[in-house]
Amino acid sequence: MLTVEKIGGTSMSQFDQVLKNIIIGNRKPGEYYNRVFVVSAYNNVTNWLLEHKKTKEPGIYSLFAEGKDYNAALAQLLDRLIAINESFVNIGLDLNVANHFIKTRILQTKNYLNSLADVLATGYIAKKDILLAAREILASIGEAHSAFNSVNILKNNNINAQFIDLCGFNDPEHLTIDQRIHNAFKGIDFSKVLCIATGYTKGTEGIMREFDRGYSEVTFSKIAVELKADEAIIHKEFHLSSADPKLVGVDKSIVVGFTNYNVADQLADIGMEAIHPKASKPLEIAGINIRIKNTFEPEHPGTLISKNYVSKESKIEIVTGSDKVTAIEVHDPFMVGEVGFDYSIMEYFKKYNISYILKSSNANSITTVIWEDEVYPELINDLQNRFHKVTVKNVAIVCALGTNIAKPGILAKAAQTLASNNINVESISQSLSQVSIQFVINREDYAKAIIVLNDALCVNG
């Protein structure tokens, strides 16, 4: 049985636990193999390289894009990466070898960025293309660093490991992402070697162009499909649970044993990714199941995501959402009976490359919910200039998800639970597929809504 397994950045930063719980575990020396690991950069490294994923605090890429001193930032980054290296000496990292590798990679990056800056200064090439190339180069550093270190540690722990560097730093060949992955794994006997691959893959199409920060899961997915893996496993620092244990408490957060790709897509749509939706589709089509496991509870089977799973019992399995969203309502008396009126609204969302999370409508109003950081003044100004009345309100969205919730009374119970806790529903959405019920509520009620819905629908449902 061949598995392709992804390890996230938070887990990678605790590689002693990864080594103990995931790679070695209860296995005997000959049982370490028939596994390929795709690793993310250590925690925060990609934030330093690009920008902070949540706060948007600028990283080296932002400095380069703005023509600021990125060379000094690269030197600071190197110091940080060497400090990370020092933290792994006690589990077998050869510090001199590891430091030499990352120093060489940072020097190459500096030379590449300086060359790009020179080309950019000529004005002959579009700035957008130069910046995308810089973003690709910078993104690759983190995964190369963590993958190289991991192989070095494994070898020094008597495990036959191989570094699969998909970054293409010293490879001038113009290969697509799929071609590079195919070539990198050709001829490997997985029964005798444990492969550690970078989460970043260089390709002519540019993995950042379409997937941006979701690129490591795309690499993971493509490798699993290429190798026809029996199972694709994602190791995280938490279980996929009925609700966020930080909100509802560990004792009220139930691990989800089984779910399907449809529910995984619903989670991704509201930012609670089990896996990036563009990474999950190839796996779903190839018939490869995904297992989500907790790095720190290795004996737990985790959550199995498959294509056709449907719970025998009709119930809500997950309650989740976000309090970082905004509702935009367009009200226009000329909307009623007007064919394609919503298309005229969506044209503006497309103009600013905005995807909505929820849309609901009545005779003369259409409400859409989007991420609050995508509420651009230009978007609102365009809508106000075109339509009769536009209302913008910061809200929260809570979602009740399940593989089998097509049962009379589930929606009523969810709504009654909110009402009995004095939580007003501002807007609501449920499609015919009935895997998700979405409630738009006042932002200040978000935490309470998650707690009471989890208790009523998951714990006592």
Secondary structure, 3 states (H helix, E strand, C coil): CCEEEEECHHHHCCHHHHHHHHHHCCCCHHHCCCEEEEECCCCCHHHHHCECCCCCCECHHHHHHCCCCHHHHHHHHHHHHHHHHHCCHHHCCCHHHHHHHHHHHHHHHHHHHHHHHHHHHHCCCCHHHHHHHHHHHHHHHHHHHHHHHHHHHHHHCCCCEEEECCCCCCCCCCCCHHHHHHHHHCCCCCCCCEEEEECCCCCCCCHHHHHHHHHHHHHHHHHHHHCCCCEEEEEECCCCECCCHHHHCHHHCCECCEEEHHHHHHHHHCCCCCCCHHHHHHHHHHCCCEEEEECCCCCCCCEEEECCCCCCCCECCEEEEEEEEEEEEEECCCCCCCCCHHHHHHHHHHHCCCCCCEEEECCCEEEEEEEHHHCCHHHHHHHHHHCCEEEEEEEEEEEEECCECCCCCHHHHHHHHHHHCCCCEEEEEECCCCCEEEEEEEHHHHHHHHHHHHHHHHHCC
